[in-house]
Amino acid sequence: MNVYPIWNKPLNRIKVMLAEKLGKDPATISKWVTNTTQPSLENLIAIS
């Protein structure tokens, strides 16, 4: 079994980059991804 320290784990930057581009908190993007909340139509257009 391979065990890596957390600081050696590759990061998924897609959510962070999307949050930066849209001016949103990464937690908001996470909620959209997990379908906890839905983005507004305005945000959907910006994402597209």
mmCIF file of the N, C-alpha and C atoms, coordinates in Angstrom:
data_MODEL
# 
_entry.id   MODEL 
# 
loop_
_atom_site.group_PDB 
_atom_site.id 
_atom_site.type_symbol 
_atom_site.label_atom_id 
_atom_site.label_alt_id 
_atom_site.label_comp_id 
_atom_site.label_asym_id 
_atom_site.label_entity_id 
_atom_site.label_seq_id 
_atom_site.pdbx_PDB_ins_code 
_atom_site.Cartn_x 
_atom_site.Cartn_y 
_atom_site.Cartn_z 
_atom_site.occupancy 
_atom_site.B_iso_or_equiv 
_atom_site.pdbx_formal_charge 
_atom_site.auth_seq_id 
_atom_site.auth_comp_id 
_atom_site.auth_asym_id 
_atom_site.auth_atom_id 
_atom_site.pdbx_PDB_model_num 
ATOM 1   N N  . MET A 1 1  ? 0.843   -1.185 0.000   1.00 0.00 ? 1  MET A N  1 
ATOM 2   C CA . MET A 1 1  ? 0.000   0.000  0.000   1.00 0.00 ? 1  MET A CA 1 
ATOM 3   C C  . MET A 1 1  ? 0.884   1.243  0.000   1.00 0.00 ? 1  MET A C  1 
ATOM 4   N N  . ASN A 1 2  ? 0.612   2.152  -0.919  1.00 0.00 ? 2  ASN A N  1 
ATOM 5   C CA . ASN A 1 2  ? 1.363   3.402  -0.995  1.00 0.00 ? 2  ASN A CA 1 
ATOM 6   C C  . ASN A 1 2  ? 0.700   4.449  -0.124  1.00 0.00 ? 2  ASN A C  1 
ATOM 7   N N  . VAL A 1 3  ? 1.467   5.070  0.725   1.00 0.00 ? 3  VAL A N  1 
ATOM 8   C CA . VAL A 1 3  ? 0.950   6.129  1.588   1.00 0.00 ? 3  VAL A CA 1 
ATOM 9   C C  . VAL A 1 3  ? 1.749   7.387  1.284   1.00 0.00 ? 3  VAL A C  1 
ATOM 10  N N  . TYR A 1 4  ? 1.031   8.438  0.895   1.00 0.00 ? 4  TYR A N  1 
ATOM 11  C CA . TYR A 1 4  ? 1.668   9.709  0.589   1.00 0.00 ? 4  TYR A CA 1 
ATOM 12  C C  . TYR A 1 4  ? 1.182   10.766 1.559   1.00 0.00 ? 4  TYR A C  1 
ATOM 13  N N  . PRO A 1 5  ? 2.072   11.636 1.983   1.00 0.00 ? 5  PRO A N  1 
ATOM 14  C CA . PRO A 1 5  ? 1.617   12.758 2.817   1.00 0.00 ? 5  PRO A CA 1 
ATOM 15  C C  . PRO A 1 5  ? 0.665   13.634 2.015   1.00 0.00 ? 5  PRO A C  1 
ATOM 16  N N  . ILE A 1 6  ? -0.237  14.281 2.704   1.00 0.00 ? 6  ILE A N  1 
ATOM 17  C CA . ILE A 1 6  ? -1.251  15.107 2.034   1.00 0.00 ? 6  ILE A CA 1 
ATOM 18  C C  . ILE A 1 6  ? -0.626  16.218 1.196   1.00 0.00 ? 6  ILE A C  1 
ATOM 19  N N  . TRP A 1 7  ? 0.501   16.767 1.606   1.00 0.00 ? 7  TRP A N  1 
ATOM 20  C CA . TRP A 1 7  ? 1.116   17.854 0.851   1.00 0.00 ? 7  TRP A CA 1 
ATOM 21  C C  . TRP A 1 7  ? 1.733   17.344 -0.454  1.00 0.00 ? 7  TRP A C  1 
ATOM 22  N N  . ASN A 1 8  ? 1.837   16.035 -0.615  1.00 0.00 ? 8  ASN A N  1 
ATOM 23  C CA . ASN A 1 8  ? 2.375   15.453 -1.832  1.00 0.00 ? 8  ASN A CA 1 
ATOM 24  C C  . ASN A 1 8  ? 1.259   15.031 -2.781  1.00 0.00 ? 8  ASN A C  1 
ATOM 25  N N  . LYS A 1 9  ? 0.023   15.219 -2.379  1.00 0.00 ? 9  LYS A N  1 
ATOM 26  C CA . LYS A 1 9  ? -1.138  14.811 -3.169  1.00 0.00 ? 9  LYS A CA 1 
ATOM 27  C C  . LYS A 1 9  ? -1.420  15.855 -4.249  1.00 0.00 ? 9  LYS A C  1 
ATOM 28  N N  . PRO A 1 10 ? -1.648  15.400 -5.497  1.00 0.00 ? 10 PRO A N  1 
ATOM 29  C CA . PRO A 1 10 ? -1.972  16.385 -6.541  1.00 0.00 ? 10 PRO A CA 1 
ATOM 30  C C  . PRO A 1 10 ? -3.312  17.067 -6.256  1.00 0.00 ? 10 PRO A C  1 
ATOM 31  N N  . LEU A 1 11 ? -3.381  18.346 -6.552  1.00 0.00 ? 11 LEU A N  1 
ATOM 32  C CA . LEU A 1 11 ? -4.590  19.121 -6.291  1.00 0.00 ? 11 LEU A CA 1 
ATOM 33  C C  . LEU A 1 11 ? -5.433  19.224 -7.546  1.00 0.00 ? 11 LEU A C  1 
ATOM 34  N N  . ASN A 1 12 ? -6.748  19.175 -7.381  1.00 0.00 ? 12 ASN A N  1 
ATOM 35  C CA . ASN A 1 12 ? -7.663  19.399 -8.474  1.00 0.00 ? 12 ASN A CA 1 
ATOM 36  C C  . ASN A 1 12 ? -7.982  20.889 -8.482  1.00 0.00 ? 12 ASN A C  1 
ATOM 37  N N  . ARG A 1 13 ? -7.425  21.608 -9.422  1.00 0.00 ? 13 ARG A N  1 
ATOM 38  C CA . ARG A 1 13 ? -7.543  23.065 -9.449  1.00 0.00 ? 13 ARG A CA 1 
ATOM 39  C C  . ARG A 1 13 ? -8.730  23.555 -10.259 1.00 0.00 ? 13 ARG A C  1 
ATOM 40  N N  . ILE A 1 14 ? -9.516  22.646 -10.852 1.00 0.00 ? 14 ILE A N  1 
ATOM 41  C CA . ILE A 1 14 ? -10.623 23.083 -11.692 1.00 0.00 ? 14 ILE A CA 1 
ATOM 42  C C  . ILE A 1 14 ? -11.619 23.926 -10.910 1.00 0.00 ? 14 ILE A C  1 
ATOM 43  N N  . LYS A 1 15 ? -12.012 23.460 -9.722  1.00 0.00 ? 15 LYS A N  1 
ATOM 44  C CA . LYS A 1 15 ? -12.975 24.216 -8.908  1.00 0.00 ? 15 LYS A CA 1 
ATOM 45  C C  . LYS A 1 15 ? -12.414 25.572 -8.497  1.00 0.00 ? 15 LYS A C  1 
ATOM 46  N N  . VAL A 1 16 ? -11.149 25.588 -8.127  1.00 0.00 ? 16 VAL A N  1 
ATOM 47  C CA . VAL A 1 16 ? -10.517 26.839 -7.701  1.00 0.00 ? 16 VAL A CA 1 
ATOM 48  C C  . VAL A 1 16 ? -10.449 27.826 -8.858  1.00 0.00 ? 16 VAL A C  1 
ATOM 49  N N  . MET A 1 17 ? -10.056 27.348 -10.033 1.00 0.00 ? 17 MET A N  1 
ATOM 50  C CA . MET A 1 17 ? -9.950  28.228 -11.192 1.00 0.00 ? 17 MET A CA 1 
ATOM 51  C C  . MET A 1 17 ? -11.334 28.745 -11.623 1.00 0.00 ? 17 MET A C  1 
ATOM 52  N N  . LEU A 1 18 ? -12.332 27.875 -11.591 1.00 0.00 ? 18 LEU A N  1 
ATOM 53  C CA . LEU A 1 18 ? -13.689 28.298 -11.938 1.00 0.00 ? 18 LEU A CA 1 
ATOM 54  C C  . LEU A 1 18 ? -14.190 29.349 -10.952 1.00 0.00 ? 18 LEU A C  1 
ATOM 55  N N  . ALA A 1 19 ? -13.935 29.122 -9.678  1.00 0.00 ? 19 ALA A N  1 
ATOM 56  C CA . ALA A 1 19 ? -14.346 30.090 -8.658  1.00 0.00 ? 19 ALA A CA 1 
ATOM 57  C C  . ALA A 1 19 ? -13.687 31.444 -8.898  1.00 0.00 ? 19 ALA A C  1 
ATOM 58  N N  . GLU A 1 20 ? -12.407 31.439 -9.235  1.00 0.00 ? 20 GLU A N  1 
ATOM 59  C CA . GLU A 1 20 ? -11.698 32.689 -9.499  1.00 0.00 ? 20 GLU A CA 1 
ATOM 60  C C  . GLU A 1 20 ? -12.272 33.397 -10.722 1.00 0.00 ? 20 GLU A C  1 
ATOM 61  N N  . LYS A 1 21 ? -12.542 32.651 -11.781 1.00 0.00 ? 21 LYS A N  1 
ATOM 62  C CA . LYS A 1 21 ? -13.074 33.248 -13.012 1.00 0.00 ? 21 LYS A CA 1 
ATOM 63  C C  . LYS A 1 21 ? -14.463 33.842 -12.809 1.00 0.00 ? 21 LYS A C  1 
ATOM 64  N N  . LEU A 1 22 ? -15.281 33.188 -11.980 1.00 0.00 ? 22 LEU A N  1 
ATOM 65  C CA . LEU A 1 22 ? -16.650 33.651 -11.759 1.00 0.00 ? 22 LEU A CA 1 
ATOM 66  C C  . LEU A 1 22 ? -16.774 34.611 -10.578 1.00 0.00 ? 22 LEU A C  1 
ATOM 67  N N  . GLY A 1 23 ? -15.693 34.764 -9.807  1.00 0.00 ? 23 GLY A N  1 
ATOM 68  C CA . GLY A 1 23 ? -15.749 35.619 -8.627  1.00 0.00 ? 23 GLY A CA 1 
ATOM 69  C C  . GLY A 1 23 ? -16.583 35.005 -7.519  1.00 0.00 ? 23 GLY A C  1 
ATOM 70  N N  . LYS A 1 24 ? -16.555 33.685 -7.426  1.00 0.00 ? 24 LYS A N  1 
ATOM 71  C CA . LYS A 1 24 ? -17.334 32.958 -6.418  1.00 0.00 ? 24 LYS A CA 1 
ATOM 72  C C  . LYS A 1 24 ? -16.399 32.263 -5.439  1.00 0.00 ? 24 LYS A C  1 
ATOM 73  N N  . ASP A 1 25 ? -16.940 31.914 -4.298  1.00 0.00 ? 25 ASP A N  1 
ATOM 74  C CA . ASP A 1 25 ? -16.199 31.145 -3.310  1.00 0.00 ? 25 ASP A CA 1 
ATOM 75  C C  . ASP A 1 25 ? -16.087 29.701 -3.801  1.00 0.00 ? 25 ASP A C  1 
ATOM 76  N N  . PRO A 1 26 ? -14.932 29.047 -3.625  1.00 0.00 ? 26 PRO A N  1 
ATOM 77  C CA . PRO A 1 26 ? -14.804 27.644 -4.026  1.00 0.00 ? 26 PRO A CA 1 
ATOM 78  C C  . PRO A 1 26 ? -15.856 26.739 -3.375  1.00 0.00 ? 26 PRO A C  1 
ATOM 79  N N  . ALA A 1 27 ? -16.326 27.097 -2.191  1.00 0.00 ? 27 ALA A N  1 
ATOM 80  C CA . ALA A 1 27 ? -17.375 26.305 -1.534  1.00 0.00 ? 27 ALA A CA 1 
ATOM 81  C C  . ALA A 1 27 ? -18.675 26.361 -2.330  1.00 0.00 ? 27 ALA A C  1 
ATOM 82  N N  . THR A 1 28 ? -18.941 27.501 -2.958  1.00 0.00 ? 28 THR A N  1 
ATOM 83  C CA . THR A 1 28 ? -20.134 27.625 -3.795  1.00 0.00 ? 28 THR A CA 1 
ATOM 84  C C  . THR A 1 28 ? -20.036 26.695 -4.993  1.00 0.00 ? 28 THR A C  1 
ATOM 85  N N  . ILE A 1 29 ? -18.882 26.652 -5.631  1.00 0.00 ? 29 ILE A N  1 
ATOM 86  C CA . ILE A 1 29 ? -18.658 25.764 -6.771  1.00 0.00 ? 29 ILE A CA 1 
ATOM 87  C C  . ILE A 1 29 ? -18.821 24.314 -6.330  1.00 0.00 ? 29 ILE A C  1 
ATOM 88  N N  . SER A 1 30 ? -18.314 23.999 -5.157  1.00 0.00 ? 30 SER A N  1 
ATOM 89  C CA . SER A 1 30 ? -18.449 22.645 -4.611  1.00 0.00 ? 30 SER A CA 1 
ATOM 90  C C  . SER A 1 30 ? -19.913 22.264 -4.432  1.00 0.00 ? 30 SER A C  1 
ATOM 91  N N  . LYS A 1 31 ? -20.715 23.197 -3.974  1.00 0.00 ? 31 LYS A N  1 
ATOM 92  C CA . LYS A 1 31 ? -22.148 22.933 -3.798  1.00 0.00 ? 31 LYS A CA 1 
ATOM 93  C C  . LYS A 1 31 ? -22.823 22.674 -5.140  1.00 0.00 ? 31 LYS A C  1 
ATOM 94  N N  . TRP A 1 32 ? -22.397 23.379 -6.176  1.00 0.00 ? 32 TRP A N  1 
ATOM 95  C CA . TRP A 1 32 ? -22.949 23.136 -7.508  1.00 0.00 ? 32 TRP A CA 1 
ATOM 96  C C  . TRP A 1 32 ? -22.565 21.738 -7.980  1.00 0.00 ? 32 TRP A C  1 
ATOM 97  N N  . VAL A 1 33 ? -21.305 21.378 -7.776  1.00 0.00 ? 33 VAL A N  1 
ATOM 98  C CA . VAL A 1 33 ? -20.799 20.079 -8.236  1.00 0.00 ? 33 VAL A CA 1 
ATOM 99  C C  . VAL A 1 33 ? -21.505 18.928 -7.529  1.00 0.00 ? 33 VAL A C  1 
ATOM 100 N N  . THR A 1 34 ? -21.778 19.085 -6.251  1.00 0.00 ? 34 THR A N  1 
ATOM 101 C CA . THR A 1 34 ? -22.435 18.016 -5.488  1.00 0.00 ? 34 THR A CA 1 
ATOM 102 C C  . THR A 1 34 ? -23.956 18.097 -5.567  1.00 0.00 ? 34 THR A C  1 
ATOM 103 N N  . ASN A 1 35 ? -24.459 19.065 -6.341  1.00 0.00 ? 35 ASN A N  1 
ATOM 104 C CA . ASN A 1 35 ? -25.896 19.264 -6.538  1.00 0.00 ? 35 ASN A CA 1 
ATOM 105 C C  . ASN A 1 35 ? -26.626 19.621 -5.240  1.00 0.00 ? 35 ASN A C  1 
ATOM 106 N N  . THR A 1 36 ? -25.898 20.241 -4.313  1.00 0.00 ? 36 THR A N  1 
ATOM 107 C CA . THR A 1 36 ? -26.519 20.758 -3.092  1.00 0.00 ? 36 THR A CA 1 
ATOM 108 C C  . THR A 1 36 ? -27.338 21.999 -3.425  1.00 0.00 ? 36 THR A C  1 
ATOM 109 N N  . THR A 1 37 ? -26.798 22.834 -4.303  1.00 0.00 ? 37 THR A N  1 
ATOM 110 C CA . THR A 1 37 ? -27.499 24.007 -4.824  1.00 0.00 ? 37 THR A CA 1 
ATOM 111 C C  . THR A 1 37 ? -27.282 24.054 -6.329  1.00 0.00 ? 37 THR A C  1 
ATOM 112 N N  . GLN A 1 38 ? -28.055 24.895 -6.992  1.00 0.00 ? 38 GLN A N  1 
ATOM 113 C CA . GLN A 1 38 ? -27.946 25.057 -8.442  1.00 0.00 ? 38 GLN A CA 1 
ATOM 114 C C  . GLN A 1 38 ? -27.466 26.474 -8.753  1.00 0.00 ? 38 GLN A C  1 
ATOM 115 N N  . PRO A 1 39 ? -26.599 26.613 -9.758  1.00 0.00 ? 39 PRO A N  1 
ATOM 116 C CA . PRO A 1 39 ? -26.193 27.954 -10.165 1.00 0.00 ? 39 PRO A CA 1 
ATOM 117 C C  . PRO A 1 39 ? -27.353 28.671 -10.857 1.00 0.00 ? 39 PRO A C  1 
ATOM 118 N N  . SER A 1 40 ? -27.329 29.976 -10.784 1.00 0.00 ? 40 SER A N  1 
ATOM 119 C CA . SER A 1 40 ? -28.356 30.772 -11.475 1.00 0.00 ? 40 SER A CA 1 
ATOM 120 C C  . SER A 1 40 ? -28.136 30.675 -12.987 1.00 0.00 ? 40 SER A C  1 
ATOM 121 N N  . LEU A 1 41 ? -29.126 31.086 -13.736 1.00 0.00 ? 41 LEU A N  1 
ATOM 122 C CA . LEU A 1 41 ? -29.003 31.090 -15.188 1.00 0.00 ? 41 LEU A CA 1 
ATOM 123 C C  . LEU A 1 41 ? -27.839 31.971 -15.622 1.00 0.00 ? 41 LEU A C  1 
ATOM 124 N N  . GLU A 1 42 ? -27.691 33.088 -14.955 1.00 0.00 ? 42 GLU A N  1 
ATOM 125 C CA . GLU A 1 42 ? -26.562 33.994 -15.253 1.00 0.00 ? 42 GLU A CA 1 
ATOM 126 C C  . GLU A 1 42 ? -25.221 33.278 -15.072 1.00 0.00 ? 42 GLU A C  1 
ATOM 127 N N  . ASN A 1 43 ? -25.087 32.521 -13.981 1.00 0.00 ? 43 ASN A N  1 
ATOM 128 C CA . ASN A 1 43 ? -23.855 31.791 -13.723 1.00 0.00 ? 43 ASN A CA 1 
ATOM 129 C C  . ASN A 1 43 ? -23.662 30.641 -14.714 1.00 0.00 ? 43 ASN A C  1 
ATOM 130 N N  . LEU A 1 44 ? -24.739 29.980 -15.110 1.00 0.00 ? 44 LEU A N  1 
ATOM 131 C CA . LEU A 1 44 ? -24.633 28.911 -16.103 1.00 0.00 ? 44 LEU A CA 1 
ATOM 132 C C  . LEU A 1 44 ? -24.118 29.451 -17.430 1.00 0.00 ? 44 LEU A C  1 
ATOM 133 N N  . ILE A 1 45 ? -24.608 30.621 -17.807 1.00 0.00 ? 45 ILE A N  1 
ATOM 134 C CA . ILE A 1 45 ? -24.137 31.250 -19.045 1.00 0.00 ? 45 ILE A CA 1 
ATOM 135 C C  . ILE A 1 45 ? -22.660 31.598 -18.923 1.00 0.00 ? 45 ILE A C  1 
ATOM 136 N N  . ALA A 1 46 ? -22.254 32.128 -17.770 1.00 0.00 ? 46 ALA A N  1 
ATOM 137 C CA . ALA A 1 46 ? -20.847 32.473 -17.562 1.00 0.00 ? 46 ALA A CA 1 
ATOM 138 C C  . ALA A 1 46 ? -19.959 31.228 -17.605 1.00 0.00 ? 46 ALA A C  1 
ATOM 139 N N  . ILE A 1 47 ? -20.449 30.122 -17.066 1.00 0.00 ? 47 ILE A N  1 
ATOM 140 C CA . ILE A 1 47 ? -19.684 28.870 -17.078 1.00 0.00 ? 47 ILE A CA 1 
ATOM 141 C C  . ILE A 1 47 ? -19.510 28.368 -18.493 1.00 0.00 ? 47 ILE A C  1 
ATOM 142 N N  . SER A 1 48 ? -20.559 28.492 -19.284 1.00 0.00 ? 48 SER A N  1 
ATOM 143 C CA . SER A 1 48 ? -20.495 27.980 -20.652 1.00 0.00 ? 48 SER A CA 1 
ATOM 144 C C  . SER A 1 48 ? -19.578 28.826 -21.518 1.00 0.00 ? 48 SER A C  1 
# 
